Amino acid sequence: MRCLLFYDITHDRIRTKIADACLDYGLDRVQYSVFTGDISRNLQEELFFKVMDLLGDETGHILLTPVCQKDWRNRSARGEMPPAALRIG
Amino acid sequence: MRCLLFYDITHDRIRTKIADACLDYGLDRVQYSVFTGDISRNLQEELFFKVMDLLGDETGHILLTPVCQKDWRNRSARGEMPPAALRIG
């Protein structure tokens, strides 16, 4: 099932590790701190715990929500990720 | 219907204007560049066009997706927005 995972984290190194974890679990980067992909609910939960573990006691907000196919088909999107988003993190 | 709106925009002033538009349409800020709220699909579309208009020719990526109640109930979230996210934009 598709999910969206997005985060707001100050600590650069942790942010990079979390981005790497999202990619390792097969998610694609759609924005600098937004990832999406079609993985099982079990893997979504596992990834969320992994990401919480990486964040540890640092300040930050992480949200993962499943998104059904119907809703995802009805999304609207425009533009490209700013090049900086691809370079950082 | 609930929606999530994400953006990745380099231009500070435009980012602020887009955040203001999201708040004007009744969305709540969940992260620095992520808003959510329960507004009609018509208003979601109107907001998306408004936000595209504000972005104009500037580089950036905007994504708006509806999220049904069932999926939203199954979300996982942790932590608080970093204080910087509340100050900027």
Backbone of each chain as nested JSON, in Angstrom:
{
  "chains": [
    {"id": "A", "residues": [
      {"number": 1, "name": "MET", "atoms": {"N": [0.841, -1.202, 0.0], "CA": [0.0, 0.0, 0.0], "C": [0.88, 1.259, 0.0]}},
      {"number": 2, "name": "ARG", "atoms": {"N": [0.445, 2.264, -0.75], "CA": [1.255, 3.48, -0.823], "C": [1.266, 4.208, 0.507]}},
      {"number": 3, "name": "CYS", "atoms": {"N": [2.389, 4.818, 0.814], "CA": [2.475, 5.692, 1.987], "C": [3.223, 6.96, 1.617]}},
      {"number": 4, "name": "LEU", "atoms": {"N": [3.03, 7.961, 2.442], "CA": [3.816, 9.194, 2.375], "C": [4.531, 9.323, 3.7]}},
      {"number": 5, "name": "LEU", "atoms": {"N": [5.808, 9.566, 3.67], "CA": [6.558, 9.812, 4.895], "C": [7.246, 11.165, 4.748]}},
      {"number": 6, "name": "PHE", "atoms": {"N": [7.026, 12.043, 5.733], "CA": [7.663, 13.36, 5.661], "C": [8.152, 13.758, 7.037]}},
      {"number": 7, "name": "TYR", "atoms": {"N": [9.202, 14.568, 7.044], "CA": [9.82, 14.922, 8.323], "C": [10.34, 16.345, 8.316]}},
      {"number": 8, "name": "ASP", "atoms": {"N": [10.483, 16.85, 9.506], "CA": [10.984, 18.201, 9.757], "C": [12.023, 18.04, 10.864]}},
      {"number": 9, "name": "ILE", "atoms": {"N": [13.268, 17.972, 10.478], "CA": [14.326, 17.633, 11.433], "C": [15.491, 18.606, 11.258]}},
      {"number": 10, "name": "THR", "atoms": {"N": [15.987, 19.131, 12.369], "CA": [17.022, 20.166, 12.319], "C": [18.412, 19.565, 12.089]}},
      {"number": 11, "name": "HIS", "atoms": {"N": [18.664, 18.426, 12.688], "CA": [20.003, 17.832, 12.727], "C": [20.366, 17.237, 11.358]}},
      {"number": 12, "name": "ASP", "atoms": {"N": [21.385, 17.812, 10.706], "CA": [21.721, 17.426, 9.33], "C": [22.036, 15.94, 9.173]}},
      {"number": 13, "name": "ARG", "atoms": {"N": [22.865, 15.413, 10.085], "CA": [23.327, 14.035, 9.914], "C": [22.168, 13.05, 10.088]}},
      {"number": 14, "name": "ILE", "atoms": {"N": [21.309, 13.348, 11.06], "CA": [20.151, 12.473, 11.275], "C": [19.204, 12.539, 10.079]}},
      {"number": 15, "name": "ARG", "atoms": {"N": [19.048, 13.747, 9.543], "CA": [18.17, 13.91, 8.381], "C": [18.686, 13.06, 7.213]}},
      {"number": 16, "name": "THR", "atoms": {"N": [19.984, 13.074, 7.03], "CA": [20.568, 12.27, 5.953], "C": [20.339, 10.783, 6.192]}},
      {"number": 17, "name": "LYS", "atoms": {"N": [20.515, 10.352, 7.448], "CA": [20.319, 8.93, 7.758], "C": [18.869, 8.512, 7.527]}},
      {"number": 18, "name": "ILE", "atoms": {"N": [17.947, 9.397, 7.875], "CA": [16.531, 9.072, 7.696], "C": [16.185, 9.009, 6.207]}},
      {"number": 19, "name": "ALA", "atoms": {"N": [16.734, 9.928, 5.442], "CA": [16.516, 9.887, 3.985], "C": [17.05, 8.565, 3.416]}},
      {"number": 20, "name": "ASP", "atoms": {"N": [18.223, 8.174, 3.877], "CA": [18.809, 6.908, 3.401], "C": [17.925, 5.721, 3.767]}},
      {"number": 21, "name": "ALA", "atoms": {"N": [17.367, 5.741, 4.983], "CA": [16.488, 4.644, 5.412], "C": [15.25, 4.578, 4.511]}},
      {"number": 22, "name": "CYS", "atoms": {"N": [14.689, 5.722, 4.191], "CA": [13.505, 5.746, 3.315], "C": [13.846, 5.129, 1.956]}},
      {"number": 23, "name": "LEU", "atoms": {"N": [14.998, 5.491, 1.423], "CA": [15.415, 4.938, 0.122], "C": [15.68, 3.441, 0.235]}},
      {"number": 24, "name": "ASP", "atoms": {"N": [16.296, 3.033, 1.35], "CA": [16.57, 1.605, 1.57], "C": [15.281, 0.786, 1.594]}},
      {"number": 25, "name": "TYR", "atoms": {"N": [14.213, 1.386, 2.1], "CA": [12.937, 0.665, 2.164], "C": [12.157, 0.768, 0.845]}},
      {"number": 26, "name": "GLY", "atoms": {"N": [12.782, 1.351, -0.156], "CA": [12.157, 1.366, -1.482], "C": [11.284, 2.565, -1.753]}},
      {"number": 27, "name": "LEU", "atoms": {"N": [11.359, 3.568, -0.881], "CA": [10.568, 4.77, -1.16], "C": [11.315, 5.68, -2.135]}},
      {"number": 28, "name": "ASP", "atoms": {"N": [10.561, 6.514, -2.823], "CA": [11.139, 7.516, -3.725], "C": [11.019, 8.891, -3.095]}},
      {"number": 29, "name": "ARG", "atoms": {"N": [12.012, 9.718, -3.391], "CA": [11.983, 11.086, -2.875], "C": [11.129, 11.932, -3.804]}},
      {"number": 30, "name": "VAL", "atoms": {"N": [10.105, 12.557, -3.269], "CA": [9.31, 13.474, -4.1], "C": [9.62, 14.922, -3.774]}},
      {"number": 31, "name": "GLN", "atoms": {"N": [10.053, 15.181, -2.558], "CA": [10.546, 16.493, -2.178], "C": [11.707, 16.263, -1.224]}},
      {"number": 32, "name": "TYR", "atoms": {"N": [12.352, 17.366, -0.839], "CA": [13.545, 17.259, 0.004], "C": [13.279, 16.388, 1.235]}},
      {"number": 33, "name": "SER", "atoms": {"N": [12.145, 16.568, 1.877], "CA": [11.859, 15.803, 3.092], "C": [10.532, 15.057, 2.997]}},
      {"number": 34, "name": "VAL", "atoms": {"N": [10.177, 14.66, 1.774], "CA": [8.938, 13.901, 1.536], "C": [9.252, 12.695, 0.665]}},
      {"number": 35, "name": "PHE", "atoms": {"N": [8.862, 11.529, 1.139], "CA": [9.12, 10.286, 0.409], "C": [7.805, 9.538, 0.219]}},
      {"number": 36, "name": "THR", "atoms": {"N": [7.715, 8.784, -0.866], "CA": [6.516, 7.983, -1.086], "C": [6.894, 6.67, -1.758]}},
      {"number": 37, "name": "GLY", "atoms": {"N": [6.057, 5.666, -1.549], "CA": [6.291, 4.394, -2.207], "C": [5.211, 3.415, -1.826]}},
      {"number": 38, "name": "ASP", "atoms": {"N": [5.166, 2.34, -2.604], "CA": [4.126, 1.333, -2.419], "C": [4.766, 0.125, -1.723]}},
      {"number": 39, "name": "ILE", "atoms": {"N": [4.719, 0.099, -0.402], "CA": [5.297, -1.004, 0.371], "C": [4.248, -1.498, 1.369]}},
      {"number": 40, "name": "SER", "atoms": {"N": [4.444, -2.704, 1.887], "CA": [3.428, -3.303, 2.763], "C": [3.263, -2.496, 4.048]}},
      {"number": 41, "name": "ARG", "atoms": {"N": [2.133, -2.653, 4.701], "CA": [1.894, -1.968, 5.971], "C": [2.923, -2.405, 7.014]}},
      {"number": 42, "name": "ASN", "atoms": {"N": [3.309, -3.667, 6.967], "CA": [4.336, -4.145, 7.904], "C": [5.652, -3.393, 7.708]}},
      {"number": 43, "name": "LEU", "atoms": {"N": [6.038, -3.251, 6.451], "CA": [7.286, -2.527, 6.172], "C": [7.147, -1.041, 6.534]}},
      {"number": 44, "name": "GLN", "atoms": {"N": [5.967, -0.493, 6.339], "CA": [5.745, 0.913, 6.722], "C": [5.964, 1.088, 8.226]}},
      {"number": 45, "name": "GLU", "atoms": {"N": [5.407, 0.144, 8.988], "CA": [5.564, 0.235, 10.447], "C": [7.025, 0.061, 10.849]}},
      {"number": 46, "name": "GLU", "atoms": {"N": [7.673, -0.912, 10.204], "CA": [9.086, -1.159, 10.497], "C": [9.917, 0.089, 10.197]}},
      {"number": 47, "name": "LEU", "atoms": {"N": [9.65, 0.702, 9.05], "CA": [10.379, 1.916, 8.662], "C": [10.119, 3.04, 9.662]}},
      {"number": 48, "name": "PHE", "atoms": {"N": [8.872, 3.177, 10.085], "CA": [8.558, 4.255, 11.038], "C": [9.347, 4.066, 12.342]}},
      {"number": 49, "name": "PHE", "atoms": {"N": [9.41, 2.839, 12.831], "CA": [10.177, 2.59, 14.068], "C": [11.663, 2.833, 13.854]}},
      {"number": 50, "name": "LYS", "atoms": {"N": [12.147, 2.443, 12.687], "CA": [13.556, 2.672, 12.335], "C": [13.865, 4.174, 12.353]}},
      {"number": 51, "name": "VAL", "atoms": {"N": [12.971, 4.935, 11.745], "CA": [13.168, 6.374, 11.634], "C": [13.067, 7.042, 13.015]}},
      {"number": 52, "name": "MET", "atoms": {"N": [12.141, 6.571, 13.844], "CA": [12.028, 7.091, 15.221], "C": [13.318, 6.817, 15.973]}},
      {"number": 53, "name": "ASP", "atoms": {"N": [13.852, 5.617, 15.751], "CA": [15.085, 5.223, 16.418], "C": [16.237, 6.133, 15.986]}},
      {"number": 54, "name": "LEU", "atoms": {"N": [16.292, 6.454, 14.689], "CA": [17.352, 7.335, 14.183], "C": [17.211, 8.743, 14.767]}},
      {"number": 55, "name": "LEU", "atoms": {"N": [15.98, 9.183, 14.932], "CA": [15.763, 10.527, 15.486], "C": [16.176, 10.577, 16.956]}},
      {"number": 56, "name": "GLY", "atoms": {"N": [15.91, 9.493, 17.676], "CA": [16.299, 9.45, 19.085], "C": [15.692, 10.594, 19.87]}},
      {"number": 57, "name": "ASP", "atoms": {"N": [16.521, 11.294, 20.626], "CA": [16.025, 12.394, 21.458], "C": [16.114, 13.748, 20.765]}},
      {"number": 58, "name": "GLU", "atoms": {"N": [16.541, 13.753, 19.513], "CA": [16.656, 15.041, 18.812], "C": [15.265, 15.631, 18.538]}},
      {"number": 59, "name": "THR", "atoms": {"N": [15.229, 16.941, 18.395], "CA": [13.974, 17.614, 18.066], "C": [13.602, 17.322, 16.616]}},
      {"number": 60, "name": "GLY", "atoms": {"N": [12.331, 17.058, 16.393], "CA": [11.904, 16.835, 15.02], "C": [10.512, 16.256, 14.974]}},
      {"number": 61, "name": "HIS", "atoms": {"N": [9.93, 16.306, 13.81], "CA": [8.579, 15.77, 13.627], "C": [8.599, 14.842, 12.42]}},
      {"number": 62, "name": "ILE", "atoms": {"N": [8.005, 13.67, 12.602], "CA": [7.936, 12.674, 11.532], "C": [6.495, 12.227, 11.402]}},
      {"number": 63, "name": "LEU", "atoms": {"N": [6.021, 12.145, 10.191], "CA": [4.669, 11.65, 9.985], "C": [4.679, 10.671, 8.824]}},
      {"number": 64, "name": "LEU", "atoms": {"N": [4.022, 9.536, 9.032], "CA": [3.855, 8.546, 7.963], "C": [2.368, 8.254, 7.867]}},
      {"number": 65, "name": "THR", "atoms": {"N": [1.826, 8.406, 6.672], "CA": [0.415, 8.064, 6.502], "C": [0.249, 7.188, 5.262]}},
      {"number": 66, "name": "PRO", "atoms": {"N": [-0.587, 6.146, 5.382], "CA": [-0.942, 5.404, 4.163], "C": [-1.817, 6.302, 3.278]}},
      {"number": 67, "name": "VAL", "atoms": {"N": [-1.738, 6.08, 1.982], "CA": [-2.591, 6.821, 1.029], "C": [-3.119, 5.809, 0.03]}},
      {"number": 68, "name": "CYS", "atoms": {"N": [-4.435, 5.661, -0.04], "CA": [-5.007, 4.642, -0.93], "C": [-4.853, 5.061, -2.394]}},
      {"number": 69, "name": "GLN", "atoms": {"N": [-4.962, 4.066, -3.272], "CA": [-4.742, 4.311, -4.708], "C": [-5.649, 5.401, -5.253]}},
      {"number": 70, "name": "LYS", "atoms": {"N": [-6.894, 5.376, -4.789], "CA": [-7.869, 6.348, -5.315], "C": [-7.428, 7.77, -4.989]}},
      {"number": 71, "name": "ASP", "atoms": {"N": [-7.031, 7.978, -3.721], "CA": [-6.585, 9.319, -3.32], "C": [-5.327, 9.721, -4.08]}},
      {"number": 72, "name": "TRP", "atoms": {"N": [-4.398, 8.786, -4.233], "CA": [-3.135, 9.108, -4.898], "C": [-3.35, 9.47, -6.361]}},
      {"number": 73, "name": "ARG", "atoms": {"N": [-4.326, 8.781, -6.999], "CA": [-4.645, 9.114, -8.392], "C": [-5.187, 10.534, -8.509]}},
      {"number": 74, "name": "ASN", "atoms": {"N": [-5.828, 10.989, -7.446], "CA": [-6.443, 12.324, -7.484], "C": [-5.51, 13.436, -7.013]}},
      {"number": 75, "name": "ARG", "atoms": {"N": [-4.235, 13.131, -6.839], "CA": [-3.302, 14.171, -6.396], "C": [-3.059, 15.187, -7.512]}},
      {"number": 76, "name": "SER", "atoms": {"N": [-2.607, 16.346, -7.103], "CA": [-2.185, 17.381, -8.047], "C": [-0.737, 17.692, -7.739]}},
      {"number": 77, "name": "ALA", "atoms": {"N": [0.068, 17.791, -8.768], "CA": [1.473, 18.105, -8.547], "C": [1.951, 19.046, -9.629]}},
      {"number": 78, "name": "ARG", "atoms": {"N": [2.926, 19.862, -9.273], "CA": [3.496, 20.798, -10.235], "C": [4.967, 21.008, -9.943]}},
      {"number": 79, "name": "GLY", "atoms": {"N": [5.734, 21.115, -11.013], "CA": [7.123, 21.557, -10.883], "C": [8.094, 20.447, -10.562]}},
      {"number": 80, "name": "GLU", "atoms": {"N": [9.305, 20.908, -10.356], "CA": [10.429, 20.014, -10.079], "C": [10.942, 20.327, -8.687]}},
      {"number": 81, "name": "MET", "atoms": {"N": [11.619, 19.349, -8.087], "CA": [12.322, 19.633, -6.838], "C": [13.4, 20.667, -7.112]}},
      {"number": 82, "name": "PRO", "atoms": {"N": [13.528, 21.7, -6.249], "CA": [14.653, 22.615, -6.419], "C": [15.961, 21.831, -6.381]}},
      {"number": 83, "name": "PRO", "atoms": {"N": [16.943, 22.203, -7.231], "CA": [18.204, 21.44, -7.29], "C": [18.84, 21.29, -5.913]}},
      {"number": 84, "name": "ALA", "atoms": {"N": [18.69, 22.291, -5.055], "CA": [19.286, 22.215, -3.715], "C": [18.737, 21.019, -2.949]}},
      {"number": 85, "name": "ALA", "atoms": {"N": [17.494, 20.691, -3.205], "CA": [16.859, 19.588, -2.491], "C": [17.526, 18.267, -2.836]}},
      {"number": 86, "name": "LEU", "atoms": {"N": [18.075, 18.199, -4.042], "CA": [18.713, 16.955, -4.462], "C": [20.13, 16.856, -3.909]}},
      {"number": 87, "name": "ARG", "atoms": {"N": [20.734, 18.016, -3.704], "CA": [22.127, 18.018, -3.24], "C": [22.234, 17.753, -1.746]}},
      {"number": 88, "name": "ILE", "atoms": {"N": [21.346, 18.397, -0.982], "CA": [21.458, 18.348, 0.479], "C": [20.778, 17.091, 1.001]}},
      {"number": 89, "name": "GLY", "atoms": {"N": [21.305, 16.566, 2.069], "CA": [20.62, 15.526, 2.822], "C": [20.465, 14.241, 2.093]}}
    ]},
    {"id": "B", "residues": [
      {"number": 1, "name": "MET", "atoms": {"N": [-13.212, 16.903, 2.583], "CA": [-12.275, 15.776, 2.608], "C": [-10.882, 16.263, 2.987]}},
      {"number": 2, "name": "ARG", "atoms": {"N": [-10.191, 15.449, 3.764], "CA": [-8.846, 15.86, 4.195], "C": [-7.87, 15.864, 3.02]}},
      {"number": 3, "name": "CYS", "atoms": {"N": [-6.967, 16.806, 3.061], "CA": [-5.877, 16.823, 2.084], "C": [-4.561, 17.113, 2.79]}},
      {"number": 4, "name": "LEU", "atoms": {"N": [-3.482, 16.779, 2.105], "CA": [-2.131, 17.162, 2.529], "C": [-1.536, 17.982, 1.403]}},
      {"number": 5, "name": "LEU", "atoms": {"N": [-0.946, 19.109, 1.753], "CA": [-0.279, 19.933, 0.748], "C": [1.179, 20.11, 1.166]}},
      {"number": 6, "name": "PHE", "atoms": {"N": [2.09, 19.756, 0.264], "CA": [3.54, 19.862, 0.522], "C": [4.156, 20.787, -0.515]}},
      {"number": 7, "name": "TYR", "atoms": {"N": [5.16, 21.518, -0.114], "CA": [5.904, 22.285, -1.117], "C": [7.389, 22.332, -0.788]}},
      {"number": 8, "name": "ASP", "atoms": {"N": [8.144, 22.515, -1.831], "CA": [9.611, 22.6, -1.759], "C": [9.971, 23.784, -2.632]}},
      {"number": 9, "name": "ILE", "atoms": {"N": [10.153, 24.927, -2.027], "CA": [10.29, 26.175, -2.774], "C": [11.47, 26.963, -2.211]}},
      {"number": 10, "name": "THR", "atoms": {"N": [12.313, 27.432, -3.104], "CA": [13.531, 28.118, -2.681], "C": [13.257, 29.568, -2.278]}},
      {"number": 11, "name": "HIS", "atoms": {"N": [12.378, 30.226, -2.985], "CA": [12.144, 31.665, -2.839], "C": [11.385, 31.963, -1.533]}},
      {"number": 12, "name": "ASP", "atoms": {"N": [12.058, 32.679, -0.608], "CA": [11.489, 32.906, 0.732], "C": [10.122, 33.599, 0.701]}},
      {"number": 13, "name": "ARG", "atoms": {"N": [10.027, 34.67, -0.082], "CA": [8.803, 35.476, -0.042], "C": [7.622, 34.67, -0.601]}},
      {"number": 14, "name": "ILE", "atoms": {"N": [7.886, 33.907, -1.657], "CA": [6.816, 33.093, -2.244], "C": [6.396, 31.997, -1.266]}},
      {"number": 15, "name": "ARG", "atoms": {"N": [7.39, 31.43, -0.586], "CA": [7.082, 30.375, 0.392], "C": [6.165, 30.912, 1.487]}},
      {"number": 16, "name": "THR", "atoms": {"N": [6.457, 32.121, 1.931], "CA": [5.612, 32.74, 2.958], "C": [4.195, 32.971, 2.441]}},
      {"number": 17, "name": "LYS", "atoms": {"N": [4.1, 33.447, 1.205], "CA": [2.774, 33.707, 0.63], "C": [1.972, 32.42, 0.493]}},
      {"number": 18, "name": "ILE", "atoms": {"N": [2.657, 31.349, 0.118], "CA": [1.963, 30.07, -0.048], "C": [1.508, 29.533, 1.308]}},
      {"number": 19, "name": "ALA", "atoms": {"N": [2.35, 29.683, 2.317], "CA": [1.948, 29.269, 3.67], "C": [0.708, 30.064, 4.112]}},
      {"number": 20, "name": "ASP", "atoms": {"N": [0.721, 31.367, 3.846], "CA": [-0.432, 32.198, 4.208], "C": [-1.702, 31.741, 3.487]}},
      {"number": 21, "name": "ALA", "atoms": {"N": [-1.547, 31.392, 2.201], "CA": [-2.715, 30.928, 1.437], "C": [-3.274, 29.641, 2.045]}},
      {"number": 22, "name": "CYS", "atoms": {"N": [-2.393, 28.741, 2.435], "CA": [-2.848, 27.478, 3.044], "C": [-3.637, 27.773, 4.325]}},
      {"number": 23, "name": "LEU", "atoms": {"N": [-3.128, 28.672, 5.135], "CA": [-3.819, 29.027, 6.38], "C": [-5.149, 29.71, 6.065]}},
      {"number": 24, "name": "ASP", "atoms": {"N": [-5.152, 30.587, 5.053], "CA": [-6.393, 31.272, 4.666], "C": [-7.474, 30.274, 4.262]}},
      {"number": 25, "name": "TYR", "atoms": {"N": [-7.065, 29.176, 3.65], "CA": [-8.04, 28.165, 3.216], "C": [-8.399, 27.196, 4.35]}},
      {"number": 26, "name": "GLY", "atoms": {"N": [-7.902, 27.478, 5.532], "CA": [-8.326, 26.691, 6.688], "C": [-7.469, 25.479, 6.976]}},
      {"number": 27, "name": "LEU", "atoms": {"N": [-6.305, 25.391, 6.313], "CA": [-5.427, 24.259, 6.616], "C": [-4.583, 24.574, 7.859]}},
      {"number": 28, "name": "ASP", "atoms": {"N": [-4.113, 23.525, 8.49], "CA": [-3.217, 23.656, 9.646], "C": [-1.813, 23.247, 9.228]}},
      {"number": 29, "name": "ARG", "atoms": {"N": [-0.848, 23.901, 9.846], "CA": [0.546, 23.568, 9.547], "C": [0.939, 22.348, 10.381]}},
      {"number": 30, "name": "VAL", "atoms": {"N": [1.379, 21.296, 9.738], "CA": [1.876, 20.149, 10.508], "C": [3.394, 20.082, 10.489]}},
      {"number": 31, "name": "GLN", "atoms": {"N": [3.983, 20.64, 9.44], "CA": [5.441, 20.781, 9.399], "C": [5.715, 22.098, 8.686]}},
      {"number": 32, "name": "TYR", "atoms": {"N": [7.011, 22.446, 8.617], "CA": [7.381, 23.732, 8.039], "C": [6.753, 23.93, 6.652]}},
      {"number": 33, "name": "SER", "atoms": {"N": [6.778, 22.9, 5.834], "CA": [6.252, 23.049, 4.472], "C": [5.192, 21.998, 4.163]}},
      {"number": 34, "name": "VAL", "atoms": {"N": [4.442, 21.609, 5.201], "CA": [3.355, 20.641, 5.04], "C": [2.125, 21.143, 5.788]}},
      {"number": 35, "name": "PHE", "atoms": {"N": [1.017, 21.179, 5.071], "CA": [-0.244, 21.631, 5.659], "C": [-1.3, 20.548, 5.462]}},
      {"number": 36, "name": "THR", "atoms": {"N": [-2.257, 20.501, 6.376], "CA": [-3.359, 19.554, 6.223], "C": [-4.65, 20.172, 6.733]}},
      {"number": 37, "name": "GLY", "atoms": {"N": [-5.745, 19.686, 6.216], "CA": [-7.035, 20.16, 6.703], "C": [-8.151, 19.455, 5.963]}},
      {"number": 38, "name": "ASP", "atoms": {"N": [-9.34, 19.615, 6.514], "CA": [-10.514, 18.948, 5.965], "C": [-11.354, 19.989, 5.235]}},
      {"number": 39, "name": "ILE", "atoms": {"N": [-11.1, 20.14, 3.935], "CA": [-11.845, 21.113, 3.135], "C": [-12.365, 20.417, 1.881]}},
      {"number": 40, "name": "SER", "atoms": {"N": [-13.357, 21.014, 1.234], "CA": [-13.991, 20.35, 0.086], "C": [-12.99, 20.179, -1.055]}},
      {"number": 41, "name": "ARG", "atoms": {"N": [-13.278, 19.243, -1.938], "CA": [-12.414, 19.022, -3.102], "C": [-12.361, 20.276, -3.98]}},
      {"number": 42, "name": "ASN", "atoms": {"N": [-13.492, 20.992, -4.056], "CA": [-13.482, 22.233, -4.84], "C": [-12.496, 23.237, -4.262]}},
      {"number": 43, "name": "LEU", "atoms": {"N": [-12.517, 23.369, -2.94], "CA": [-11.581, 24.302, -2.304], "C": [-10.148, 23.817, -2.443]}},
      {"number": 44, "name": "GLN", "atoms": {"N": [-9.955, 22.503, -2.394], "CA": [-8.603, 21.954, -2.587], "C": [-8.073, 22.341, -3.968]}},
      {"number": 45, "name": "GLU", "atoms": {"N": [-8.94, 22.191, -4.973], "CA": [-8.512, 22.534, -6.336], "C": [-8.241, 24.019, -6.471]}},
      {"number": 46, "name": "GLU", "atoms": {"N": [-9.112, 24.815, -5.852], "CA": [-8.949, 26.273, -5.899], "C": [-7.617, 26.671, -5.247]}},
      {"number": 47, "name": "LEU", "atoms": {"N": [-7.345, 26.058, -4.094], "CA": [-6.098, 26.356, -3.384], "C": [-4.888, 25.953, -4.213]}},
      {"number": 48, "name": "PHE", "atoms": {"N": [-4.977, 24.798, -4.855], "CA": [-3.839, 24.345, -5.663], "C": [-3.551, 25.341, -6.796]}},
      {"number": 49, "name": "PHE", "atoms": {"N": [-4.6, 25.813, -7.448], "CA": [-4.394, 26.792, -8.527], "C": [-3.843, 28.108, -7.982]}},
      {"number": 50, "name": "LYS", "atoms": {"N": [-4.338, 28.491, -6.809], "CA": [-3.853, 29.717, -6.161], "C": [-2.335, 29.589, -5.881]}},
      {"number": 51, "name": "VAL", "atoms": {"N": [-1.966, 28.442, -5.355], "CA": [-0.575, 28.208, -4.97], "C": [0.324, 28.141, -6.231]}},
      {"number": 52, "name": "MET", "atoms": {"N": [-0.189, 27.514, -7.284], "CA": [0.554, 27.484, -8.551], "C": [0.765, 28.895, -9.072]}},
      {"number": 53, "name": "ASP", "atoms": {"N": [-0.278, 29.702, -8.928], "CA": [-0.215, 31.083, -9.39], "C": [0.84, 31.849, -8.6]}},
      {"number": 54, "name": "LEU", "atoms": {"N": [0.878, 31.625, -7.29], "CA": [1.867, 32.298, -6.444], "C": [3.281, 31.853, -6.805]}},
      {"number": 55, "name": "LEU", "atoms": {"N": [3.442, 30.601, -7.147], "CA": [4.771, 30.1, -7.516], "C": [5.228, 30.702, -8.84]}},
      {"number": 56, "name": "GLY", "atoms": {"N": [4.284, 30.854, -9.758], "CA": [4.621, 31.46, -11.063], "C": [5.72, 30.687, -11.754]}},
      {"number": 57, "name": "ASP", "atoms": {"N": [6.745, 31.395, -12.197], "CA": [7.838, 30.751, -12.931], "C": [9.0, 30.348, -12.032]}},
      {"number": 58, "name": "GLU", "atoms": {"N": [8.866, 30.559, -10.744], "CA": [9.948, 30.202, -9.831], "C": [10.104, 28.679, -9.746]}},
      {"number": 59, "name": "THR", "atoms": {"N": [11.295, 28.25, -9.394], "CA": [11.553, 26.826, -9.239], "C": [10.884, 26.319, -7.968]}},
      {"number": 60, "name": "GLY", "atoms": {"N": [10.277, 25.178, -8.056], "CA": [9.679, 24.613, -6.852], "C": [8.785, 23.445, -7.194]}},
      {"number": 61, "name": "HIS", "atoms": {"N": [8.427, 22.704, -6.172], "CA": [7.55, 21.546, -6.357], "C": [6.419, 21.639, -5.344]}},
      {"number": 62, "name": "ILE", "atoms": {"N": [5.213, 21.424, -5.831], "CA": [4.026, 21.474, -4.972], "C": [3.244, 20.189, -5.183]}},
      {"number": 63, "name": "LEU", "atoms": {"N": [2.814, 19.606, -4.106], "CA": [2.019, 18.376, -4.2], "C": [0.823, 18.51, -3.264]}},
      {"number": 64, "name": "LEU", "atoms": {"N": [-0.343, 18.227, -3.798], "CA": [-1.548, 18.188, -2.968], "C": [-2.234, 16.857, -3.213]}},
      {"number": 65, "name": "THR", "atoms": {"N": [-2.484, 16.115, -2.146], "CA": [-3.193, 14.851, -2.31], "C": [-4.322, 14.754, -1.291]}},
      {"number": 66, "name": "PRO", "atoms": {"N": [-5.488, 14.285, -1.726], "CA": [-6.521, 13.97, -0.742], "C": [-6.097, 12.755, 0.074]}},
      {"number": 67, "name": "VAL", "atoms": {"N": [-6.553, 12.678, 1.3], "CA": [-6.283, 11.517, 2.17], "C": [-7.597, 11.166, 2.873]}},
      {"number": 68, "name": "CYS", "atoms": {"N": [-8.087, 9.968, 2.638], "CA": [-9.374, 9.588, 3.211], "C": [-9.241, 9.381, 4.723]}},
      {"number": 69, "name": "GLN", "atoms": {"N": [-10.391, 9.437, 5.396], "CA": [-10.409, 9.349, 6.866], "C": [-9.729, 8.09, 7.365]}},
      {"number": 70, "name": "LYS", "atoms": {"N": [-9.991, 6.989, 6.659], "CA": [-9.43, 5.706, 7.112], "C": [-7.896, 5.757, 7.111]}},
      {"number": 71, "name": "ASP", "atoms": {"N": [-7.336, 6.273, 6.021], "CA": [-5.873, 6.35, 5.937], "C": [-5.319, 7.305, 6.997]}},
      {"number": 72, "name": "TRP", "atoms": {"N": [-5.994, 8.43, 7.175], "CA": [-5.498, 9.439, 8.13], "C": [-5.521, 8.892, 9.555]}},
      {"number": 73, "name": "ARG", "atoms": {"N": [-6.539, 8.091, 9.847], "CA": [-6.619, 7.481, 11.184], "C": [-5.444, 6.524, 11.414]}},
      {"number": 74, "name": "ASN", "atoms": {"N": [-4.953, 5.947, 10.326], "CA": [-3.861, 4.971, 10.444], "C": [-2.463, 5.596, 10.354]}},
      {"number": 75, "name": "ARG", "atoms": {"N": [-2.402, 6.903, 10.405], "CA": [-1.085, 7.55, 10.326], "C": [-0.302, 7.32, 11.614]}},
      {"number": 76, "name": "SER", "atoms": {"N": [1.0, 7.457, 11.475], "CA": [1.89, 7.41, 12.638], "C": [2.618, 8.739, 12.692]}},
      {"number": 77, "name": "ALA", "atoms": {"N": [2.693, 9.321, 13.865], "CA": [3.379, 10.604, 13.983], "C": [4.175, 10.62, 15.272]}},
      {"number": 78, "name": "ARG", "atoms": {"N": [5.264, 11.374, 15.241], "CA": [6.111, 11.485, 16.417], "C": [6.719, 12.876, 16.459]}},
      {"number": 79, "name": "GLY", "atoms": {"N": [6.808, 13.414, 17.666], "CA": [7.579, 14.631, 17.886], "C": [6.828, 15.906, 17.619]}},
      {"number": 80, "name": "GLU", "atoms": {"N": [7.571, 16.966, 17.751], "CA": [7.048, 18.312, 17.572], "C": [7.777, 18.931, 16.387]}},
      {"number": 81, "name": "MET", "atoms": {"N": [7.154, 19.949, 15.808], "CA": [7.864, 20.721, 14.794], "C": [9.039, 21.411, 15.432]}},
      {"number": 82, "name": "PRO", "atoms": {"N": [10.224, 21.389, 14.789], "CA": [11.334, 22.164, 15.336], "C": [10.92, 23.634, 15.457]}},
      {"number": 83, "name": "PRO", "atoms": {"N": [11.343, 24.329, 16.529], "CA": [10.924, 25.723, 16.716], "C": [11.223, 26.591, 15.505]}},
      {"number": 84, "name": "ALA", "atoms": {"N": [12.315, 26.312, 14.793], "CA": [12.666, 27.111, 13.613], "C": [11.555, 27.057, 12.576]}},
      {"number": 85, "name": "ALA", "atoms": {"N": [10.886, 25.912, 12.495], "CA": [9.837, 25.754, 11.489], "C": [8.672, 26.693, 11.763]}},
      {"number": 86, "name": "LEU", "atoms": {"N": [8.493, 27.026, 13.028], "CA": [7.392, 27.918, 13.385], "C": [7.762, 29.381, 13.146]}},
      {"number": 87, "name": "ARG", "atoms": {"N": [9.058, 29.657, 13.239], "CA": [9.486, 31.05, 13.088], "C": [9.575, 31.459, 11.629]}},
      {"number": 88, "name": "ILE", "atoms": {"N": [10.086, 30.555, 10.808], "CA": [10.349, 30.916, 9.404], "C": [9.077, 30.745, 8.595]}},
      {"number": 89, "name": "GLY", "atoms": {"N": [8.953, 31.567, 7.588], "CA": [7.903, 31.395, 6.569], "C": [6.522, 31.576, 7.097]}}
    ]}
  ]
}
